[in-house]
Amino acid sequence: MAGNTFGQTFRITTAGESHGPGNVVIIDGVPPGISLTVEDLMVDLQRRRPGQSKIVTQRKEADEPEILSGVFEGQTTGTSLAILIRNQDQRSRDYGNIKNLYRPGHADYSFDAKYGFRDYRGGGRSSARETTARVAAGVVAKKIIDEAFGGQVLGYVTQVGDIKANIPDPAEVTLEQVEKRLDGEANIVRCPDLASADRMITLIEECRKDGDSIGGAAEIVATNVPAGLGEPVFDKIKADFAKALFSLPAVLGVEYGIGFGCVTMRGSEHNDLFTTSESGGKRKIATKSNRHGGMLGGITTGMPIVLRAAVKPTSSLPIEQETVTQEGEQATIQTKGRHDPCLLPRFIPMAEAMIAIVLADHWLRWQGQTASRRLES
């Protein structure tokens, strides 16, 4: 199967299935001397793992990573980095009675159409279980951009069903607001607007009781990103961000900045006006607003990068639905197993990882492309 590698200079290759022994990522392009431990990887893997709250799948996975190569005495060596996350709580028997049925909303039929064969246990390679490897790679990418330019990536839930959060300034949201409530308890839906978060949780629980699921949206913000990352034509950084997010399971839409809000605006309303400010004796160019979402001409401007992703409702449902068999005969299906009634809470670390990977890749490419100019100066 082609298409298992993403990135150019910072390049990840993943392998693994939902009900196989585990998932692994090999990362090329990691600079030497980056501090990296299993404990570092565990932070985001725990944010992604199943069974973390009452509103996610109850599959129990420790998601403890094993660093197989590329780290010595707590630092990256500059050689290829390999990380393995084993599967421990597969229940393949849940899929035995539907192995010849096509699940609505899933890739069962399209896999058969392409390969003539598929792993029916939980979706195989198309399962979101594969994203454990990406989240591990995202931790490495976050470390690179943090050390290089203080770059930070943070995601949060902005909508579940028709419930929308009020987020006045995306760049001001903190990890503490996303992960914790005011009393210190976990913010299980990862929405920083706590009033909306409570309503979201109620809606998700109602959907679970009905044997149904619900979709929503997430916002991902990257701050402290320098101007100059990206390319002007095919490798626009916005295009790579879009591919990164669309490569995640269940993503049906991606926008940045004002997004589809631009369709009703005049140019005089849409344009972000430039301004300058003095900081540390240096003049900094910025814009008064950020409808462009931190990117112009496919290149970063130094303003916060703001992206949004629309995530569909979970396709696996215990309620009866119409379908067909592999032979094309009419049938009905009820999907057993443990599934998220809403994908958004666990989607956040996956989205952060992919955005960080794109930023690390473009940063390293930019360094290689402009090294001679910097040496001359």
C-alpha positions as CSV (number, residue, x, y, z in Angstrom):
1,M,0.0,0.0,0.0
2,A,1.5,3.3,-1.1
3,G,0.9,6.6,0.7
4,N,2.2,5.7,4.2
5,T,4.8,8.6,4.2
6,F,4.2,12.2,4.9
7,G,6.6,15.2,4.7
8,Q,9.8,16.0,2.9
9,T,12.6,16.9,5.3
10,F,10.8,16.0,8.5
11,R,9.3,12.8,7.2
12,I,7.1,10.2,8.9
13,T,6.2,6.7,7.8
14,T,3.6,4.8,9.7
15,A,2.6,1.1,9.8
16,G,0.0,-0.8,11.7
17,E,-3.7,-1.7,12.0
18,S,-6.5,-1.4,14.5
19,H,-6.4,-5.1,15.6
20,G,-2.8,-5.9,14.7
21,P,0.1,-6.2,17.2
22,G,0.7,-2.5,17.2
23,N,1.5,0.7,15.3
24,V,4.9,2.1,14.5
25,V,6.3,5.3,13.2
26,I,9.7,5.9,11.6
27,I,10.7,9.6,11.6
28,D,13.5,10.9,9.3
29,G,15.0,14.3,9.5
30,V,15.0,14.8,13.3
31,P,17.9,17.0,14.3
32,P,20.4,15.6,16.8
33,G,20.4,16.8,20.4
34,I,16.6,17.1,20.9
35,S,15.7,16.0,24.4
36,L,13.2,13.1,24.1
37,T,11.9,10.5,26.6
38,V,9.1,8.0,26.8
39,E,7.5,10.4,29.4
40,D,7.5,13.2,26.8
41,L,5.6,11.0,24.3
42,M,3.1,9.9,27.0
43,V,1.6,13.3,27.5
44,D,-0.1,13.6,24.1
45,L,-0.7,9.8,23.8
46,Q,-2.6,10.0,27.1
47,R,-4.7,12.9,25.6
48,R,-5.5,10.7,22.6
49,R,-6.0,7.3,24.3
50,P,-9.3,5.5,24.4
51,G,-11.1,5.0,27.7
52,Q,-10.1,8.4,29.2
53,S,-13.7,9.5,30.0
54,K,-17.4,8.6,29.9
55,I,-17.9,10.3,26.5
56,V,-15.3,8.3,24.5
57,T,-14.8,4.7,23.5
58,Q,-14.2,2.4,26.4
59,R,-11.5,0.3,24.7
60,K,-8.7,0.1,27.3
61,E,-5.2,0.8,25.9
62,A,-2.2,2.0,27.9
63,D,-0.6,3.4,24.8
64,E,2.8,3.2,26.3
65,P,5.4,4.0,23.6
66,E,8.7,2.2,23.0
67,I,11.5,4.1,21.5
68,L,13.3,1.5,19.3
69,S,16.0,3.7,17.8
70,G,17.2,7.3,17.3
71,V,17.6,8.2,20.9
72,F,20.7,7.8,23.2
73,E,21.0,9.0,26.7
74,G,17.8,11.0,26.4
75,Q,18.7,12.9,23.2
76,T,18.0,12.3,19.6
77,T,21.0,11.1,17.6
78,G,20.0,12.6,14.2
79,T,19.4,9.1,12.8
80,S,16.0,7.6,12.0
81,L,13.8,7.6,15.0
82,A,11.4,4.6,15.5
83,I,8.6,4.5,18.0
84,L,6.2,1.5,18.6
85,I,2.8,1.6,20.4
86,R,1.4,-1.9,21.0
87,N,-2.2,-2.8,20.9
88,Q,-3.4,-4.6,24.0
89,D,-7.2,-4.6,24.1
90,Q,-8.4,-5.7,20.7
91,R,-11.8,-7.5,20.5
92,S,-11.8,-8.9,17.0
93,R,-14.7,-11.1,17.8
94,D,-16.9,-8.1,17.7
95,Y,-16.5,-7.9,14.0
96,G,-16.9,-11.6,13.1
97,N,-20.6,-11.4,12.3
98,I,-20.3,-8.4,10.0
99,K,-17.1,-9.4,8.0
100,N,-19.1,-9.8,4.9
101,L,-21.2,-6.7,5.3
102,Y,-20.4,-3.1,4.3
103,R,-20.6,-0.7,7.2
104,P,-22.3,2.6,6.2
105,G,-19.9,5.5,6.5
106,H,-16.8,3.3,6.6
107,A,-14.1,2.4,4.0
108,D,-15.2,-1.3,3.8
109,Y,-16.5,-1.1,0.3
110,S,-13.9,1.3,-1.1
111,F,-11.1,-1.0,0.3
112,D,-12.6,-4.0,-1.4
113,A,-13.0,-2.0,-4.6
114,K,-9.3,-1.0,-4.5
115,Y,-7.6,-4.2,-3.2
116,G,-10.1,-7.0,-3.5
117,F,-9.3,-7.8,0.1
118,R,-9.5,-6.1,3.5
119,D,-8.9,-6.5,7.2
120,Y,-12.5,-6.3,8.5
121,R,-11.4,-6.1,12.2
122,G,-12.2,-2.5,13.2
123,G,-11.3,-1.1,9.8
124,G,-7.8,-2.3,9.6
125,R,-5.4,0.3,8.2
126,S,-8.2,2.9,7.9
127,S,-8.9,2.8,11.6
128,A,-8.2,5.9,13.7
129,R,-6.0,3.5,15.8
130,E,-3.2,4.3,13.3
131,T,-3.1,7.9,14.6
132,T,-1.3,6.8,17.8
133,A,1.9,6.7,15.6
134,R,1.2,10.2,14.3
135,V,0.6,11.6,17.8
136,A,4.0,10.2,18.9
137,A,5.6,11.9,15.8
138,G,3.8,15.1,16.6
139,V,5.4,15.2,20.1
140,V,8.8,15.2,18.4
141,A,7.7,17.9,15.9
142,K,6.4,20.1,18.8
143,K,9.8,19.8,20.5
144,I,11.6,20.9,17.3
145,I,9.4,24.0,16.7
146,D,9.5,25.0,20.3
147,E,13.3,24.9,20.4
148,A,13.7,26.5,17.0
149,F,11.3,29.5,17.4
150,G,9.1,29.0,20.4
151,G,6.4,27.6,18.3
152,Q,3.3,26.3,20.0
153,V,0.3,24.3,18.6
154,L,-3.0,24.0,20.5
155,G,-6.3,22.6,19.5
156,Y,-9.7,22.6,21.1
157,V,-13.4,21.8,20.3
158,T,-15.5,24.7,19.0
159,Q,-18.7,22.9,18.1
160,V,-20.6,19.7,18.8
161,G,-23.8,19.4,16.9
162,D,-25.5,22.8,16.9
163,I,-23.7,23.9,20.1
164,K,-21.0,26.5,19.3
165,A,-18.4,27.7,21.7
166,N,-17.6,31.4,22.1
167,I,-13.9,31.9,21.6
168,P,-13.1,35.6,21.4
169,D,-9.3,35.3,20.6
170,P,-8.0,31.9,19.5
171,A,-4.4,32.9,20.2
172,E,-5.2,33.5,23.9
173,V,-6.6,30.0,24.6
174,T,-4.3,28.0,26.9
175,L,-3.6,24.3,27.3
176,E,-4.9,24.6,30.9
177,Q,-8.2,25.9,29.7
178,V,-8.5,23.1,27.2
179,E,-7.6,20.3,29.5
180,K,-8.9,21.4,32.9
181,R,-12.0,22.9,34.5
182,L,-11.9,25.6,37.1
183,D,-12.1,23.0,39.9
184,G,-9.1,21.1,38.5
185,E,-11.2,18.3,37.1
186,A,-10.6,17.1,33.5
187,N,-12.3,19.1,30.8
188,I,-13.4,15.9,29.0
189,V,-14.8,17.5,25.9
190,R,-11.8,19.8,25.5
191,C,-13.8,23.0,24.9
192,P,-12.4,26.1,26.7
193,D,-15.9,27.7,26.9
194,L,-17.1,25.7,29.9
195,A,-20.8,26.7,29.6
196,S,-20.8,25.3,26.1
197,A,-18.7,22.3,27.2
198,D,-21.4,21.3,29.6
199,R,-24.0,21.4,26.9
200,M,-21.8,19.5,24.6
201,I,-21.3,16.7,27.1
202,T,-25.1,16.4,27.7
203,L,-25.7,16.2,23.9
204,I,-23.0,13.5,23.5
205,E,-24.4,11.4,26.3
206,E,-27.9,11.7,24.8
207,C,-26.6,10.5,21.4
208,R,-24.8,7.5,23.1
209,K,-28.0,6.5,24.9
210,D,-29.9,6.6,21.5
211,G,-27.2,4.4,20.0
212,D,-26.2,7.3,17.8
213,S,-23.3,9.7,17.3
214,I,-22.7,13.4,16.7
215,G,-20.2,15.5,14.7
216,G,-18.6,18.8,15.4
217,A,-15.6,21.1,14.7
218,A,-12.2,21.8,16.1
219,E,-9.9,24.8,15.9
220,I,-6.1,24.5,15.8
221,V,-3.9,27.5,16.5
222,A,-0.2,27.8,16.0
223,T,1.5,30.8,17.7
224,N,5.0,32.3,17.5
225,V,5.5,31.0,14.0
226,P,7.9,33.2,12.1
227,A,7.1,34.8,8.8
228,G,8.6,33.0,5.8
229,L,7.6,29.3,6.1
230,G,6.0,27.7,3.0
231,E,6.3,27.8,-0.7
232,P,4.4,30.0,-3.2
233,V,2.9,27.3,-5.6
234,F,2.4,23.6,-5.0
235,D,3.9,23.4,-1.5
236,K,1.9,26.3,0.0
237,I,1.9,25.7,3.7
238,K,-1.8,26.1,3.8
239,A,-2.1,23.2,1.2
240,D,0.1,21.0,3.4
241,F,-1.9,21.9,6.4
242,A,-5.1,20.9,4.5
243,K,-3.6,17.6,3.4
244,A,-2.4,16.9,6.9
245,L,-5.8,17.4,8.4
246,F,-7.7,15.7,5.6
247,S,-5.4,12.7,6.0
248,L,-7.0,12.2,9.5
249,P,-10.0,9.9,9.7
250,A,-13.5,11.5,9.7
251,V,-12.4,15.0,8.5
252,L,-14.9,16.3,6.0
253,G,-13.9,20.0,5.8
254,V,-10.9,22.3,6.5
255,E,-10.7,26.1,6.5
256,Y,-8.3,28.7,7.8
257,G,-8.6,32.3,8.8
258,I,-12.1,33.7,8.0
259,G,-12.6,30.6,5.8
260,F,-15.9,30.4,4.0
261,G,-16.9,33.7,5.7
262,C,-15.0,35.4,2.9
263,V,-17.7,34.6,0.3
264,T,-20.0,37.5,1.4
265,M,-17.2,40.0,2.0
266,R,-15.9,42.8,-0.2
267,G,-12.1,43.1,-0.6
268,S,-12.1,46.3,1.5
269,E,-13.7,44.3,4.4
270,H,-11.5,41.2,3.9
271,N,-8.0,42.7,3.6
272,D,-5.9,42.8,6.8
273,L,-4.2,46.1,7.0
274,F,-0.5,46.2,7.7
275,T,1.1,48.0,10.6
276,T,4.4,48.2,12.4
277,S,5.5,48.2,16.0
278,E,8.8,48.6,17.9
279,S,10.1,45.7,20.0
280,G,13.6,45.5,21.4
281,G,14.9,48.2,19.1
282,K,13.5,46.2,16.1
283,R,10.6,47.1,13.8
284,K,8.0,44.3,13.5
285,I,5.5,44.1,10.7
286,A,2.1,42.7,11.5
287,T,-1.5,43.1,10.5
288,K,-4.3,44.8,12.5
289,S,-6.6,41.8,12.0
290,N,-6.1,38.2,11.1
291,R,-8.7,37.2,8.6
292,H,-5.9,35.6,6.5
293,G,-5.2,33.1,9.3
294,G,-1.5,33.7,9.4
295,M,-0.8,32.8,5.7
296,L,-0.5,34.9,2.5
297,G,0.5,33.4,-0.8
298,G,1.1,30.1,0.9
299,I,3.7,31.6,3.2
300,T,3.4,32.4,6.9
301,T,3.2,36.0,7.9
302,G,4.1,35.8,11.6
303,M,0.5,36.2,12.7
304,P,-1.2,33.3,14.5
305,I,-2.1,30.4,12.2
306,V,-5.7,29.5,12.7
307,L,-7.3,26.5,11.1
308,R,-10.6,24.6,11.6
309,A,-11.6,21.1,10.8
310,A,-15.1,19.6,10.5
311,V,-15.4,16.1,11.8
312,K,-18.2,13.8,10.9
313,P,-20.3,11.7,13.4
314,T,-18.8,8.3,14.2
315,S,-19.9,5.8,11.5
316,S,-20.1,2.7,13.7
317,L,-23.5,2.5,15.3
318,P,-25.3,-0.2,17.3
319,I,-28.7,0.7,15.8
320,E,-29.9,-1.2,12.8
321,Q,-29.1,0.2,9.4
322,E,-29.5,-0.9,5.8
323,T,-26.5,-2.2,3.8
324,V,-25.5,-4.8,1.4
325,T,-23.2,-7.9,1.5
326,Q,-20.0,-8.3,-0.4
327,E,-22.1,-10.1,-3.1
328,G,-24.5,-7.1,-3.3
329,E,-27.4,-8.7,-1.5
330,Q,-29.6,-6.4,0.6
331,A,-29.0,-6.8,4.4
332,T,-29.1,-4.9,7.7
333,I,-26.2,-4.3,10.0
334,Q,-25.6,-3.4,13.7
335,T,-22.0,-2.6,14.6
336,K,-20.9,-4.0,17.9
337,G,-17.7,-3.0,19.7
338,R,-16.6,0.1,21.5
339,H,-16.8,3.3,19.7
340,D,-16.8,7.1,20.4
341,P,-20.2,8.7,20.3
342,C,-18.3,11.9,19.3
343,L,-14.8,11.9,17.8
344,L,-13.9,15.5,18.8
345,P,-12.4,15.1,22.3
346,R,-9.8,12.6,21.1
347,F,-9.4,14.3,17.7
348,I,-7.6,17.3,19.3
349,P,-4.2,15.8,19.9
350,M,-4.3,14.1,16.5
351,A,-4.9,17.5,14.8
352,E,-2.2,19.2,16.8
353,A,0.3,16.5,15.8
354,M,-0.3,16.9,12.1
355,I,-0.1,20.7,12.2
356,A,3.2,20.5,14.2
357,I,4.6,17.9,11.7
358,V,3.9,20.4,8.8
359,L,5.5,23.2,10.7
360,A,8.6,21.2,11.6
361,D,9.0,20.0,8.0
362,H,8.7,23.5,6.6
363,W,11.0,25.0,9.2
364,L,13.7,22.4,8.3
365,R,13.2,22.9,4.6
366,W,13.5,26.7,5.0
367,Q,16.7,26.3,7.0
368,G,18.2,24.2,4.2
369,Q,17.0,26.6,1.5
370,T,18.3,29.8,3.1
371,A,21.4,28.5,4.9
372,S,23.9,30.1,2.5
373,R,22.1,33.5,2.8
374,R,22.3,33.4,6.6
375,L,26.0,32.4,6.5
376,E,26.8,35.3,4.2
377,S,25.0,37.8,6.5
